[in-house]
């Protein structure tokens, strides 16, 4: 994992916000792994909120410093560049909404690169 991360195809880079609180992660839906790391798997799809086509996966290590971000297929196994999809507008809109929520809750912070 790295101190800064981005989703494949996204020009914005993020890091874990220094103001982060563990309870904020739990409130937002992060799950704790047996090793104490935090994982968020959020479905993002363009057409229907009931059928997830893609997932946003965010991993934060237990030290609350290191971060990894990916968009994957519906099963979470293959990393996908959602910015190159044929019908990408709604998927990207949902992705941006999810990221904006994490920034607003002071979980992530936009890094100027």
Gaussian input, Z-matrix of N, CA and C with variables (Angstrom, degrees):
# hf/3-21g

backbone

0 1
 N
 C     1     B1
 C     2     B2     1     A1
 N     3     B3     2     A2     1     D1
 C     4     B4     3     A3     2     D2
 C     5     B5     4     A4     3     D3
 N     6     B6     5     A5     4     D4
 C     7     B7     6     A6     5     D5
 C     8     B8     7     A7     6     D6
 N     9     B9     8     A8     7     D7
 C    10    B10     9     A9     8     D8
 C    11    B11    10    A10     9     D9
 N    12    B12    11    A11    10    D10
 C    13    B13    12    A12    11    D11
 C    14    B14    13    A13    12    D12
 N    15    B15    14    A14    13    D13
 C    16    B16    15    A15    14    D14
 C    17    B17    16    A16    15    D15
 N    18    B18    17    A17    16    D16
 C    19    B19    18    A18    17    D17
 C    20    B20    19    A19    18    D18
 N    21    B21    20    A20    19    D19
 C    22    B22    21    A21    20    D20
 C    23    B23    22    A22    21    D21
 N    24    B24    23    A23    22    D22
 C    25    B25    24    A24    23    D23
 C    26    B26    25    A25    24    D24
 N    27    B27    26    A26    25    D25
 C    28    B28    27    A27    26    D26
 C    29    B29    28    A28    27    D27
 N    30    B30    29    A29    28    D28
 C    31    B31    30    A30    29    D29
 C    32    B32    31    A31    30    D30
 N    33    B33    32    A32    31    D31
 C    34    B34    33    A33    32    D32
 C    35    B35    34    A34    33    D33
 N    36    B36    35    A35    34    D34
 C    37    B37    36    A36    35    D35
 C    38    B38    37    A37    36    D36
 N    39    B39    38    A38    37    D37
 C    40    B40    39    A39    38    D38
 C    41    B41    40    A40    39    D39
 N    42    B42    41    A41    40    D40
 C    43    B43    42    A42    41    D41
 C    44    B44    43    A43    42    D42
 N    45    B45    44    A44    43    D43
 C    46    B46    45    A45    44    D44
 C    47    B47    46    A46    45    D45
 N    48    B48    47    A47    46    D46
 C    49    B49    48    A48    47    D47
 C    50    B50    49    A49    48    D48
 N    51    B51    50    A50    49    D49
 C    52    B52    51    A51    50    D50
 C    53    B53    52    A52    51    D51
 N    54    B54    53    A53    52    D52
 C    55    B55    54    A54    53    D53
 C    56    B56    55    A55    54    D54
 N    57    B57    56    A56    55    D55
 C    58    B58    57    A57    56    D56
 C    59    B59    58    A58    57    D57
 N    60    B60    59    A59    58    D58
 C    61    B61    60    A60    59    D59
 C    62    B62    61    A61    60    D60
 N    63    B63    62    A62    61    D61
 C    64    B64    63    A63    62    D62
 C    65    B65    64    A64    63    D63
 N    66    B66    65    A65    64    D64
 C    67    B67    66    A66    65    D65
 C    68    B68    67    A67    66    D66
 N    69    B69    68    A68    67    D67
 C    70    B70    69    A69    68    D68
 C    71    B71    70    A70    69    D69
 N    72    B72    71    A71    70    D70
 C    73    B73    72    A72    71    D71
 C    74    B74    73    A73    72    D72
 N    75    B75    74    A74    73    D73
 C    76    B76    75    A75    74    D74
 C    77    B77    76    A76    75    D75
 N    78    B78    77    A77    76    D76
 C    79    B79    78    A78    77    D77
 C    80    B80    79    A79    78    D78
 N    81    B81    80    A80    79    D79
 C    82    B82    81    A81    80    D80
 C    83    B83    82    A82    81    D81
 N    84    B84    83    A83    82    D82
 C    85    B85    84    A84    83    D83
 C    86    B86    85    A85    84    D84
 N    87    B87    86    A86    85    D85
 C    88    B88    87    A87    86    D86
 C    89    B89    88    A88    87    D87
 N    90    B90    89    A89    88    D88
 C    91    B91    90    A90    89    D89
 C    92    B92    91    A91    90    D90
 N    93    B93    92    A92    91    D91
 C    94    B94    93    A93    92    D92
 C    95    B95    94    A94    93    D93
 N    96    B96    95    A95    94    D94
 C    97    B97    96    A96    95    D95
 C    98    B98    97    A97    96    D96
 N    99    B99    98    A98    97    D97
 C   100   B100    99    A99    98    D98
 C   101   B101   100   A100    99    D99
 N   102   B102   101   A101   100   D100
 C   103   B103   102   A102   101   D101
 C   104   B104   103   A103   102   D102
 N   105   B105   104   A104   103   D103
 C   106   B106   105   A105   104   D104
 C   107   B107   106   A106   105   D105
 N   108   B108   107   A107   106   D106
 C   109   B109   108   A108   107   D107
 C   110   B110   109   A109   108   D108
 N   111   B111   110   A110   109   D109
 C   112   B112   111   A111   110   D110
 C   113   B113   112   A112   111   D111
 N   114   B114   113   A113   112   D112
 C   115   B115   114   A114   113   D113
 C   116   B116   115   A115   114   D114
 N   117   B117   116   A116   115   D115
 C   118   B118   117   A117   116   D116
 C   119   B119   118   A118   117   D117
 N   120   B120   119   A119   118   D118
 C   121   B121   120   A120   119   D119
 C   122   B122   121   A121   120   D120
 N   123   B123   122   A122   121   D121
 C   124   B124   123   A123   122   D122
 C   125   B125   124   A124   123   D123
 N   126   B126   125   A125   124   D124
 C   127   B127   126   A126   125   D125
 C   128   B128   127   A127   126   D126
 N   129   B129   128   A128   127   D127
 C   130   B130   129   A129   128   D128
 C   131   B131   130   A130   129   D129
 N   132   B132   131   A131   130   D130
 C   133   B133   132   A132   131   D131
 C   134   B134   133   A133   132   D132
 N   135   B135   134   A134   133   D133
 C   136   B136   135   A135   134   D134
 C   137   B137   136   A136   135   D135
 N   138   B138   137   A137   136   D136
 C   139   B139   138   A138   137   D137
 C   140   B140   139   A139   138   D138
 N   141   B141   140   A140   139   D139
 C   142   B142   141   A141   140   D140
 C   143   B143   142   A142   141   D141
 N   144   B144   143   A143   142   D142
 C   145   B145   144   A144   143   D143
 C   146   B146   145   A145   144   D144
 N   147   B147   146   A146   145   D145
 C   148   B148   147   A147   146   D146
 C   149   B149   148   A148   147   D147
 N   150   B150   149   A149   148   D148
 C   151   B151   150   A150   149   D149
 C   152   B152   151   A151   150   D150
 N   153   B153   152   A152   151   D151
 C   154   B154   153   A153   152   D152
 C   155   B155   154   A154   153   D153
 N   156   B156   155   A155   154   D154
 C   157   B157   156   A156   155   D155
 C   158   B158   157   A157   156   D156
 N   159   B159   158   A158   157   D157
 C   160   B160   159   A159   158   D158
 C   161   B161   160   A160   159   D159
 N   162   B162   161   A161   160   D160
 C   163   B163   162   A162   161   D161
 C   164   B164   163   A163   162   D162
 N   165   B165   164   A164   163   D163
 C   166   B166   165   A165   164   D164
 C   167   B167   166   A166   165   D165
 N   168   B168   167   A167   166   D166
 C   169   B169   168   A168   167   D167
 C   170   B170   169   A169   168   D168
 N   171   B171   170   A170   169   D169
 C   172   B172   171   A171   170   D170
 C   173   B173   172   A172   171   D171
 N   174   B174   173   A173   172   D172
 C   175   B175   174   A174   173   D173
 C   176   B176   175   A175   174   D174
 N   177   B177   176   A176   175   D175
 C   178   B178   177   A177   176   D176
 C   179   B179   178   A178   177   D177
 N   180   B180   179   A179   178   D178
 C   181   B181   180   A180   179   D179
 C   182   B182   181   A181   180   D180
 N   183   B183   182   A182   181   D181
 C   184   B184   183   A183   182   D182
 C   185   B185   184   A184   183   D183
 N   186   B186   185   A185   184   D184
 C   187   B187   186   A186   185   D185
 C   188   B188   187   A187   186   D186
 N   189   B189   188   A188   187   D187
 C   190   B190   189   A189   188   D188
 C   191   B191   190   A190   189   D189
 N   192   B192   191   A191   190   D190
 C   193   B193   192   A192   191   D191
 C   194   B194   193   A193   192   D192
 N   195   B195   194   A194   193   D193
 C   196   B196   195   A195   194   D194
 C   197   B197   196   A196   195   D195
 N   198   B198   197   A197   196   D196
 C   199   B199   198   A198   197   D197
 C   200   B200   199   A199   198   D198
 N   201   B201   200   A200   199   D199
 C   202   B202   201   A201   200   D200
 C   203   B203   202   A202   201   D201
 N   204   B204   203   A203   202   D202
 C   205   B205   204   A204   203   D203
 C   206   B206   205   A205   204   D204
 N   207   B207   206   A206   205   D205
 C   208   B208   207   A207   206   D206
 C   209   B209   208   A208   207   D207
 N   210   B210   209   A209   208   D208
 C   211   B211   210   A210   209   D209
 C   212   B212   211   A211   210   D210
 N   213   B213   212   A212   211   D211
 C   214   B214   213   A213   212   D212
 C   215   B215   214   A214   213   D213
 N   216   B216   215   A215   214   D214
 C   217   B217   216   A216   215   D215
 C   218   B218   217   A217   216   D216
 N   219   B219   218   A218   217   D217
 C   220   B220   219   A219   218   D218
 C   221   B221   220   A220   219   D219
 N   222   B222   221   A221   220   D220
 C   223   B223   222   A222   221   D221
 C   224   B224   223   A223   222   D222
 N   225   B225   224   A224   223   D223
 C   226   B226   225   A225   224   D224
 C   227   B227   226   A226   225   D225
 N   228   B228   227   A227   226   D226
 C   229   B229   228   A228   227   D227
 C   230   B230   229   A229   228   D228
 N   231   B231   230   A230   229   D229
 C   232   B232   231   A231   230   D230
 C   233   B233   232   A232   231   D231
 N   234   B234   233   A233   232   D232
 C   235   B235   234   A234   233   D233
 C   236   B236   235   A235   234   D234
 N   237   B237   236   A236   235   D235
 C   238   B238   237   A237   236   D236
 C   239   B239   238   A238   237   D237
 N   240   B240   239   A239   238   D238
 C   241   B241   240   A240   239   D239
 C   242   B242   241   A241   240   D240
 N   243   B243   242   A242   241   D241
 C   244   B244   243   A243   242   D242
 C   245   B245   244   A244   243   D243
 N   246   B246   245   A245   244   D244
 C   247   B247   246   A246   245   D245
 C   248   B248   247   A247   246   D246
 N   249   B249   248   A248   247   D247
 C   250   B250   249   A249   248   D248
 C   251   B251   250   A250   249   D249
 N   252   B252   251   A251   250   D250
 C   253   B253   252   A252   251   D251
 C   254   B254   253   A253   252   D252
 N   255   B255   254   A254   253   D253
 C   256   B256   255   A255   254   D254
 C   257   B257   256   A256   255   D255
 N   258   B258   257   A257   256   D256
 C   259   B259   258   A258   257   D257
 C   260   B260   259   A259   258   D258
 N   261   B261   260   A260   259   D259
 C   262   B262   261   A261   260   D260
 C   263   B263   262   A262   261   D261
 N   264   B264   263   A263   262   D262
 C   265   B265   264   A264   263   D263
 C   266   B266   265   A265   264   D264
 N   267   B267   266   A266   265   D265
 C   268   B268   267   A267   266   D266
 C   269   B269   268   A268   267   D267
 N   270   B270   269   A269   268   D268
 C   271   B271   270   A270   269   D269
 C   272   B272   271   A271   270   D270
 N   273   B273   272   A272   271   D271
 C   274   B274   273   A273   272   D272
 C   275   B275   274   A274   273   D273
 N   276   B276   275   A275   274   D274
 C   277   B277   276   A276   275   D275
 C   278   B278   277   A277   276   D276
 N   279   B279   278   A278   277   D277
 C   280   B280   279   A279   278   D278
 C   281   B281   280   A280   279   D279
 N   282   B282   281   A281   280   D280
 C   283   B283   282   A282   281   D281
 C   284   B284   283   A283   282   D282
 N   285   B285   284   A284   283   D283
 C   286   B286   285   A285   284   D284
 C   287   B287   286   A286   285   D285
 N   288   B288   287   A287   286   D286
 C   289   B289   288   A288   287   D287
 C   290   B290   289   A289   288   D288
 N   291   B291   290   A290   289   D289
 C   292   B292   291   A291   290   D290
 C   293   B293   292   A292   291   D291
 N   294   B294   293   A293   292   D292
 C   295   B295   294   A294   293   D293
 C   296   B296   295   A295   294   D294
 N   297   B297   296   A296   295   D295
 C   298   B298   297   A297   296   D296
 C   299   B299   298   A298   297   D297
 N   300   B300   299   A299   298   D298
 C   301   B301   300   A300   299   D299
 C   302   B302   301   A301   300   D300
 N   303   B303   302   A302   301   D301
 C   304   B304   303   A303   302   D302
 C   305   B305   304   A304   303   D303
 N   306   B306   305   A305   304   D304
 C   307   B307   306   A306   305   D305
 C   308   B308   307   A307   306   D306
 N   309   B309   308   A308   307   D307
 C   310   B310   309   A309   308   D308
 C   311   B311   310   A310   309   D309
 N   312   B312   311   A311   310   D310
 C   313   B313   312   A312   311   D311
 C   314   B314   313   A313   312   D312
 N   315   B315   314   A314   313   D313
 C   316   B316   315   A315   314   D314
 C   317   B317   316   A316   315   D315
 N   318   B318   317   A317   316   D316
 C   319   B319   318   A318   317   D317
 C   320   B320   319   A319   318   D318
 N   321   B321   320   A320   319   D319
 C   322   B322   321   A321   320   D320
 C   323   B323   322   A322   321   D321
 N   324   B324   323   A323   322   D322
 C   325   B325   324   A324   323   D323
 C   326   B326   325   A325   324   D324
 N   327   B327   326   A326   325   D325
 C   328   B328   327   A327   326   D326
 C   329   B329   328   A328   327   D327
 N   330   B330   329   A329   328   D328
 C   331   B331   330   A330   329   D329
 C   332   B332   331   A331   330   D330
 N   333   B333   332   A332   331   D331
 C   334   B334   333   A333   332   D332
 C   335   B335   334   A334   333   D333
 N   336   B336   335   A335   334   D334
 C   337   B337   336   A336   335   D335
 C   338   B338   337   A337   336   D336

   B1=1.4462
   B2=1.5281
   B3=1.2862
   B4=1.4580
   B5=1.5245
   B6=1.3077
   B7=1.4730
   B8=1.5199
   B9=1.3492
   B10=1.4590
   B11=1.5203
   B12=1.3228
   B13=1.4667
   B14=1.5188
   B15=1.3313
   B16=1.4581
   B17=1.5176
   B18=1.3006
   B19=1.4585
   B20=1.5231
   B21=1.3135
   B22=1.4609
   B23=1.5270
   B24=1.3360
   B25=1.4584
   B26=1.5216
   B27=1.3268
   B28=1.4674
   B29=1.5218
   B30=1.3241
   B31=1.4686
   B32=1.5274
   B33=1.3243
   B34=1.4619
   B35=1.5197
   B36=1.3257
   B37=1.4577
   B38=1.5219
   B39=1.3207
   B40=1.4510
   B41=1.5220
   B42=1.3164
   B43=1.4574
   B44=1.5179
   B45=1.3231
   B46=1.4553
   B47=1.5243
   B48=1.3190
   B49=1.4559
   B50=1.5273
   B51=1.3239
   B52=1.4683
   B53=1.5349
   B54=1.3410
   B55=1.4697
   B56=1.5305
   B57=1.3163
   B58=1.4609
   B59=1.5267
   B60=1.3128
   B61=1.4581
   B62=1.5287
   B63=1.3294
   B64=1.4617
   B65=1.5259
   B66=1.3179
   B67=1.4653
   B68=1.5323
   B69=1.3469
   B70=1.4668
   B71=1.5191
   B72=1.3218
   B73=1.4646
   B74=1.5291
   B75=1.3166
   B76=1.4627
   B77=1.5355
   B78=1.3405
   B79=1.4684
   B80=1.5170
   B81=1.3187
   B82=1.4634
   B83=1.5232
   B84=1.3330
   B85=1.4660
   B86=1.5128
   B87=1.3231
   B88=1.4591
   B89=1.5260
   B90=1.3204
   B91=1.4579
   B92=1.5281
   B93=1.3159
   B94=1.4562
   B95=1.5218
   B96=1.3393
   B97=1.4605
   B98=1.5245
   B99=1.3369
   B100=1.4638
   B101=1.5355
   B102=1.3312
   B103=1.4623
   B104=1.5278
   B105=1.3284
   B106=1.4523
   B107=1.5148
   B108=1.3331
   B109=1.4566
   B110=1.5260
   B111=1.3244
   B112=1.4688
   B113=1.5233
   B114=1.3261
   B115=1.4622
   B116=1.5181
   B117=1.3364
   B118=1.4637
   B119=1.5191
   B120=1.3217
   B121=1.4593
   B122=1.5199
   B123=1.3351
   B124=1.4613
   B125=1.5152
   B126=1.3306
   B127=1.4623
   B128=1.5266
   B129=1.3159
   B130=1.4647
   B131=1.5232
   B132=1.3071
   B133=1.4598
   B134=1.5105
   B135=1.2927
   B136=1.4475
   B137=1.5092
   B138=1.3012
   B139=1.4555
   B140=1.5165
   B141=1.3051
   B142=1.4536
   B143=1.5238
   B144=1.3138
   B145=1.4621
   B146=1.5303
   B147=1.3339
   B148=1.4622
   B149=1.5251
   B150=1.3251
   B151=1.4647
   B152=1.5255
   B153=1.3020
   B154=1.4658
   B155=1.5173
   B156=1.3080
   B157=1.4540
   B158=1.5215
   B159=1.3273
   B160=1.4648
   B161=1.5231
   B162=1.3369
   B163=1.4548
   B164=1.5221
   B165=1.3032
   B166=1.4516
   B167=1.5245
   B168=1.3377
   B169=1.4611
   B170=1.5212
   B171=1.3099
   B172=1.4556
   B173=1.5210
   B174=1.3311
   B175=1.4613
   B176=1.5275
   B177=1.3211
   B178=1.4592
   B179=1.5278
   B180=1.3336
   B181=1.4627
   B182=1.5169
   B183=1.3197
   B184=1.4586
   B185=1.5252
   B186=1.3310
   B187=1.4685
   B188=1.5346
   B189=1.3275
   B190=1.4658
   B191=1.5289
   B192=1.3253
   B193=1.4591
   B194=1.5290
   B195=1.3121
   B196=1.4579
   B197=1.5112
   B198=1.3405
   B199=1.4609
   B200=1.5210
   B201=1.3316
   B202=1.4644
   B203=1.5198
   B204=1.3404
   B205=1.4626
   B206=1.5245
   B207=1.3173
   B208=1.4649
   B209=1.5237
   B210=1.3252
   B211=1.4591
   B212=1.5181
   B213=1.3170
   B214=1.4568
   B215=1.5259
   B216=1.3360
   B217=1.4569
   B218=1.5307
   B219=1.3120
   B220=1.4668
   B221=1.5224
   B222=1.3405
   B223=1.4584
   B224=1.5268
   B225=1.3269
   B226=1.4558
   B227=1.5077
   B228=1.3268
   B229=1.4654
   B230=1.5207
   B231=1.3122
   B232=1.4649
   B233=1.5240
   B234=1.3330
   B235=1.4641
   B236=1.5211
   B237=1.3394
   B238=1.4676
   B239=1.5240
   B240=1.3285
   B241=1.4610
   B242=1.5277
   B243=1.3172
   B244=1.4682
   B245=1.5237
   B246=1.3149
   B247=1.4619
   B248=1.5305
   B249=1.3396
   B250=1.4651
   B251=1.5246
   B252=1.3208
   B253=1.4661
   B254=1.5185
   B255=1.3208
   B256=1.4630
   B257=1.5332
   B258=1.3192
   B259=1.4672
   B260=1.5272
   B261=1.3137
   B262=1.4600
   B263=1.5223
   B264=1.3117
   B265=1.4548
   B266=1.5297
   B267=1.3293
   B268=1.4591
   B269=1.5280
   B270=1.3191
   B271=1.4679
   B272=1.5196
   B273=1.3171
   B274=1.4627
   B275=1.5311
   B276=1.3207
   B277=1.4636
   B278=1.5280
   B279=1.3232
   B280=1.4688
   B281=1.5258
   B282=1.3151
   B283=1.4694
   B284=1.5313
   B285=1.3273
   B286=1.4665
   B287=1.5283
   B288=1.3255
   B289=1.4617
   B290=1.5308
   B291=1.3275
   B292=1.4721
   B293=1.5268
   B294=1.3290
   B295=1.4632
   B296=1.5337
   B297=1.3255
   B298=1.4647
   B299=1.5320
   B300=1.3255
   B301=1.4587
   B302=1.5291
   B303=1.3242
   B304=1.4683
   B305=1.5309
   B306=1.3108
   B307=1.4723
   B308=1.5282
   B309=1.3210
   B310=1.4649
   B311=1.5243
   B312=1.3169
   B313=1.4713
   B314=1.5348
   B315=1.3086
   B316=1.4618
   B317=1.5298
   B318=1.3295
   B319=1.4617
   B320=1.5300
   B321=1.3296
   B322=1.4622
   B323=1.5174
   B324=1.3293
   B325=1.4587
   B326=1.5179
   B327=1.3195
   B328=1.4620
   B329=1.5253
   B330=1.3366
   B331=1.4639
   B332=1.5239
   B333=1.2921
   B334=1.4712
   B335=1.5162
   B336=1.3251
   B337=1.4868
   B338=1.4937
   A1=108.96
   A2=115.15
   A3=120.13
   A4=110.46
   A5=115.72
   A6=120.85
   A7=110.49
   A8=117.52
   A9=121.72
   A10=108.00
   A11=115.36
   A12=119.79
   A13=109.26
   A14=114.22
   A15=120.73
   A16=108.42
   A17=114.76
   A18=121.65
   A19=107.79
   A20=116.42
   A21=122.07
   A22=110.09
   A23=116.46
   A24=121.83
   A25=114.35
   A26=117.07
   A27=120.91
   A28=108.88
   A29=117.19
   A30=120.44
   A31=112.04
   A32=117.42
   A33=121.11
   A34=110.94
   A35=115.93
   A36=123.41
   A37=108.13
   A38=115.98
   A39=121.92
   A40=110.07
   A41=115.25
   A42=122.17
   A43=107.18
   A44=115.75
   A45=120.16
   A46=107.31
   A47=116.47
   A48=121.19
   A49=109.48
   A50=118.18
   A51=120.62
   A52=113.42
   A53=117.52
   A54=121.97
   A55=112.54
   A56=117.97
   A57=121.85
   A58=112.02
   A59=115.15
   A60=123.00
   A61=107.67
   A62=115.96
   A63=120.23
   A64=111.01
   A65=117.98
   A66=119.80
   A67=111.53
   A68=117.23
   A69=119.88
   A70=110.69
   A71=115.81
   A72=120.04
   A73=110.29
   A74=116.64
   A75=120.55
   A76=110.93
   A77=116.08
   A78=120.08
   A79=111.49
   A80=117.43
   A81=122.23
   A82=112.78
   A83=118.37
   A84=120.72
   A85=114.91
   A86=117.91
   A87=120.26
   A88=109.05
   A89=115.62
   A90=122.74
   A91=108.34
   A92=116.88
   A93=121.37
   A94=108.98
   A95=115.86
   A96=120.86
   A97=109.24
   A98=117.82
   A99=120.02
   A100=113.27
   A101=117.65
   A102=121.27
   A103=112.20
   A104=117.60
   A105=121.05
   A106=114.67
   A107=117.86
   A108=121.14
   A109=109.59
   A110=116.23
   A111=121.82
   A112=110.00
   A113=117.04
   A114=122.53
   A115=110.00
   A116=114.18
   A117=121.50
   A118=107.29
   A119=116.95
   A120=122.82
   A121=106.30
   A122=115.28
   A123=120.09
   A124=109.74
   A125=117.32
   A126=119.61
   A127=111.13
   A128=115.19
   A129=121.42
   A130=107.02
   A131=115.75
   A132=120.11
   A133=108.41
   A134=115.75
   A135=119.49
   A136=115.36
   A137=117.85
   A138=120.30
   A139=114.63
   A140=117.50
   A141=120.00
   A142=110.57
   A143=117.59
   A144=119.18
   A145=112.27
   A146=116.62
   A147=120.61
   A148=113.01
   A149=117.70
   A150=119.71
   A151=108.62
   A152=115.28
   A153=120.36
   A154=109.71
   A155=116.47
   A156=121.21
   A157=111.33
   A158=115.30
   A159=121.12
   A160=108.44
   A161=114.99
   A162=120.16
   A163=109.98
   A164=115.92
   A165=122.60
   A166=105.67
   A167=115.98
   A168=120.98
   A169=108.70
   A170=115.40
   A171=121.30
   A172=107.87
   A173=114.96
   A174=121.19
   A175=108.80
   A176=115.58
   A177=121.99
   A178=106.87
   A179=115.89
   A180=119.00
   A181=110.80
   A182=115.54
   A183=120.83
   A184=113.40
   A185=117.26
   A186=119.85
   A187=111.64
   A188=117.06
   A189=124.83
   A190=112.22
   A191=116.44
   A192=121.86
   A193=111.81
   A194=116.69
   A195=121.94
   A196=111.50
   A197=114.64
   A198=121.83
   A199=109.97
   A200=115.38
   A201=122.20
   A202=107.65
   A203=115.57
   A204=121.68
   A205=109.40
   A206=116.93
   A207=121.87
   A208=109.67
   A209=115.54
   A210=121.38
   A211=105.37
   A212=116.19
   A213=120.86
   A214=110.88
   A215=114.47
   A216=119.82
   A217=108.88
   A218=116.36
   A219=120.91
   A220=113.46
   A221=117.47
   A222=121.18
   A223=112.42
   A224=116.50
   A225=120.70
   A226=114.52
   A227=117.42
   A228=120.40
   A229=114.13
   A230=117.88
   A231=121.35
   A232=110.25
   A233=116.72
   A234=121.12
   A235=108.96
   A236=115.35
   A237=122.11
   A238=109.12
   A239=115.21
   A240=121.40
   A241=107.15
   A242=117.44
   A243=120.76
   A244=111.91
   A245=117.18
   A246=121.15
   A247=111.87
   A248=117.26
   A249=121.48
   A250=112.49
   A251=117.32
   A252=120.34
   A253=110.50
   A254=115.31
   A255=120.98
   A256=111.17
   A257=117.16
   A258=122.23
   A259=107.80
   A260=116.25
   A261=121.10
   A262=115.71
   A263=119.43
   A264=121.68
   A265=113.11
   A266=118.06
   A267=120.93
   A268=111.86
   A269=116.91
   A270=120.66
   A271=109.79
   A272=117.03
   A273=121.29
   A274=110.26
   A275=117.10
   A276=120.32
   A277=110.87
   A278=117.10
   A279=120.65
   A280=111.22
   A281=116.74
   A282=121.09
   A283=109.72
   A284=117.12
   A285=121.37
   A286=111.59
   A287=116.80
   A288=120.91
   A289=110.38
   A290=116.68
   A291=121.22
   A292=111.19
   A293=116.49
   A294=120.82
   A295=110.17
   A296=117.49
   A297=121.16
   A298=110.84
   A299=116.70
   A300=120.94
   A301=110.69
   A302=117.40
   A303=121.26
   A304=111.22
   A305=116.60
   A306=120.45
   A307=109.65
   A308=116.39
   A309=120.96
   A310=111.89
   A311=117.12
   A312=121.85
   A313=112.21
   A314=116.91
   A315=124.15
   A316=112.87
   A317=115.20
   A318=121.17
   A319=108.44
   A320=116.92
   A321=122.46
   A322=109.64
   A323=114.27
   A324=120.71
   A325=107.64
   A326=116.50
   A327=122.26
   A328=108.65
   A329=115.58
   A330=121.81
   A331=108.09
   A332=116.63
   A333=120.75
   A334=108.29
   A335=116.95
   A336=122.01
   A337=109.79
   D1=163.30
   D2=-176.57
   D3=-125.66
   D4=163.19
   D5=176.51
   D6=-69.09
   D7=-34.85
   D8=174.86
   D9=-120.48
   D10=152.16
   D11=-178.33
   D12=-151.82
   D13=163.45
   D14=174.29
   D15=-150.71
   D16=164.05
   D17=176.74
   D18=-87.50
   D19=140.12
   D20=179.55
   D21=-50.54
   D22=122.37
   D23=178.89
   D24=96.61
   D25=-18.46
   D26=179.70
   D27=-86.73
   D28=135.15
   D29=-179.89
   D30=-83.65
   D31=-12.55
   D32=179.62
   D33=-86.70
   D34=138.71
   D35=176.36
   D36=-111.11
   D37=148.31
   D38=-177.14
   D39=-132.45
   D40=159.89
   D41=171.52
   D42=-138.32
   D43=166.96
   D44=176.03
   D45=-69.60
   D46=130.67
   D47=-179.01
   D48=-65.43
   D49=131.50
   D50=179.25
   D51=-60.40
   D52=-20.23
   D53=179.74
   D54=-87.11
   D55=5.29
   D56=-172.97
   D57=-58.75
   D58=144.20
   D59=175.08
   D60=-124.44
   D61=140.84
   D62=-178.25
   D63=-59.21
   D64=-39.47
   D65=-179.50
   D66=-63.62
   D67=-27.92
   D68=175.97
   D69=-64.99
   D70=-37.89
   D71=177.86
   D72=-63.81
   D73=-44.70
   D74=-178.94
   D75=-66.01
   D76=-40.39
   D77=178.37
   D78=-62.49
   D79=-32.36
   D80=-177.29
   D81=-84.29
   D82=-9.79
   D83=175.93
   D84=107.41
   D85=9.61
   D86=175.67
   D87=-68.99
   D88=141.32
   D89=176.14
   D90=-104.55
   D91=149.87
   D92=178.71
   D93=-96.96
   D94=131.42
   D95=177.16
   D96=-82.40
   D97=166.20
   D98=177.18
   D99=-58.20
   D100=-24.91
   D101=179.27
   D102=-87.71
   D103=-1.58
   D104=177.45
   D105=93.16
   D106=5.46
   D107=176.79
   D108=-82.84
   D109=165.97
   D110=-176.50
   D111=-115.92
   D112=135.72
   D113=-177.94
   D114=-133.73
   D115=130.56
   D116=173.00
   D117=-115.61
   D118=126.18
   D119=173.32
   D120=-121.34
   D121=106.81
   D122=-176.97
   D123=-116.39
   D124=124.49
   D125=177.31
   D126=-68.03
   D127=138.52
   D128=171.78
   D129=-133.38
   D130=128.82
   D131=177.85
   D132=-148.09
   D133=153.88
   D134=-174.43
   D135=-82.62
   D136=-39.24
   D137=-168.60
   D138=-95.68
   D139=-44.21
   D140=-173.69
   D141=-134.12
   D142=135.34
   D143=175.90
   D144=-73.37
   D145=-8.72
   D146=-176.99
   D147=-95.00
   D148=-14.42
   D149=178.21
   D150=-126.98
   D151=105.97
   D152=-177.32
   D153=-78.10
   D154=124.88
   D155=177.26
   D156=-95.02
   D157=-28.92
   D158=-176.46
   D159=-141.64
   D160=165.56
   D161=178.30
   D162=-132.03
   D163=143.43
   D164=168.78
   D165=-97.51
   D166=122.26
   D167=179.30
   D168=-116.60
   D169=125.43
   D170=177.98
   D171=-126.78
   D172=127.43
   D173=178.56
   D174=-118.77
   D175=130.31
   D176=176.03
   D177=-123.73
   D178=126.36
   D179=179.73
   D180=-69.53
   D181=160.19
   D182=-175.62
   D183=-61.54
   D184=-20.11
   D185=177.33
   D186=-76.46
   D187=-4.15
   D188=-179.74
   D189=58.41
   D190=30.55
   D191=179.46
   D192=-118.73
   D193=-43.27
   D194=-172.41
   D195=-95.49
   D196=144.39
   D197=-168.96
   D198=-139.37
   D199=145.41
   D200=170.27
   D201=-139.60
   D202=136.44
   D203=-178.85
   D204=-131.42
   D205=135.65
   D206=178.04
   D207=-146.78
   D208=153.54
   D209=164.22
   D210=-111.97
   D211=133.36
   D212=-173.43
   D213=-128.61
   D214=174.40
   D215=173.28
   D216=-67.70
   D217=177.23
   D218=-175.13
   D219=-60.76
   D220=-24.56
   D221=-179.41
   D222=-91.21
   D223=-8.18
   D224=179.05
   D225=79.58
   D226=16.68
   D227=-174.37
   D228=-101.09
   D229=-33.70
   D230=-175.10
   D231=-115.39
   D232=127.21
   D233=178.53
   D234=-72.66
   D235=133.86
   D236=-176.02
   D237=-127.10
   D238=141.65
   D239=173.32
   D240=-90.46
   D241=99.08
   D242=-177.07
   D243=-68.59
   D244=-17.30
   D245=-178.81
   D246=-76.84
   D247=-9.18
   D248=178.17
   D249=-109.40
   D250=8.70
   D251=179.38
   D252=-70.32
   D253=155.00
   D254=179.80
   D255=-64.85
   D256=-53.04
   D257=178.77
   D258=-107.61
   D259=75.90
   D260=-168.93
   D261=-95.61
   D262=-15.31
   D263=-170.07
   D264=-56.97
   D265=-50.57
   D266=-177.80
   D267=-69.71
   D268=-35.92
   D269=178.56
   D270=-65.28
   D271=-45.23
   D272=179.56
   D273=-66.14
   D274=-36.68
   D275=177.11
   D276=-60.92
   D277=-44.66
   D278=178.56
   D279=-67.12
   D280=-38.64
   D281=176.85
   D282=-60.93
   D283=-49.20
   D284=-179.71
   D285=-61.84
   D286=-37.27
   D287=177.57
   D288=-63.34
   D289=-44.32
   D290=-179.79
   D291=-63.79
   D292=-43.41
   D293=179.83
   D294=-66.66
   D295=-42.90
   D296=179.25
   D297=-60.30
   D298=-37.84
   D299=177.80
   D300=-64.24
   D301=-41.50
   D302=179.27
   D303=-67.06
   D304=-35.49
   D305=176.96
   D306=-69.48
   D307=-44.04
   D308=-179.74
   D309=-61.71
   D310=-36.29
   D311=-179.68
   D312=-83.52
   D313=6.37
   D314=178.50
   D315=60.49
   D316=38.72
   D317=173.11
   D318=-95.43
   D319=-45.69
   D320=176.56
   D321=-112.78
   D322=159.20
   D323=176.96
   D324=-137.42
   D325=134.16
   D326=178.29
   D327=-70.29
   D328=133.64
   D329=179.69
   D330=-107.33
   D331=133.14
   D332=175.88
   D333=-81.39
   D334=118.65
   D335=179.53
   D336=-108.72

